[in-house]
């Protein structure tokens, strides 16, 4: 997988979004006979919402995530607001603008509650005690609404874009991060419902797997590092099998906050029967103590050679596997004045600060 990402295009005037901050890149190994680079963008904040991205939706509620938004607003008002949001946040015109900018693909993050899976309970798993007691009586996530997924695929097919469907929020949560739909400081790996997650992926593949615009299915987003590696690898095997029953799309599996070597060794992964798979990495240079307490020159050096990332993109590529960089940012850790990079940037002239 080899070509560089190249220059980032100027922000698009997408009328339905507050910001256009994340680019994606599907990369293939340079020795692969069908070497190709696909550049795209995330349709973030649409079918799973996050307060930092969806300012107008969350304004005045005090909610930190989509589930607590329902608790703050009540079931009826949450359904009204989210229905309006989903109808307007991303439209066909947005996908046309993405195509006009020269991009070729979109990644569509979604919460499991969007899916019309029979018997699906759209709420967190217990126990509901202590700091989690409020969750038991809170309204469920608002869903299903998978017609929006169909709309996105149909628009993409008409316009000439490919789509990567990403199960961004899994039943029970794959972490306690708000990107799962619920910010939960009491989350434990046992709360993640692996079997129901596989059912959701099977449903996605059965309903959308033969759509001409579907290029990939990402089986989960950013699974917690506290999930045992062997359990995560076993989930990937089950997820692959569930998708393959219905679709030949690329199956994308995250290697998140783990070394590729560790996953290969202790997860005995990937198995030899996997075909048309890719491994997802998120390249940020600002989160975690190892970036935040690094000097500015050290950050630039580590970002440039890839040694600062866990996992290393280069390690995946050198092992002969395909990789996906589905999230990345050039932001530096500059929001806390105690950090070395923040102090170094503050010492620069204003024009150099802007350039940095």
Order of alpha helices (4+ residues) and beta strands (2+ residues): beta-beta-alpha-alpha-alpha-alpha-beta-alpha-beta-alpha-beta-alpha-beta-alpha-beta-alpha-alpha-alpha-beta-alpha-alpha
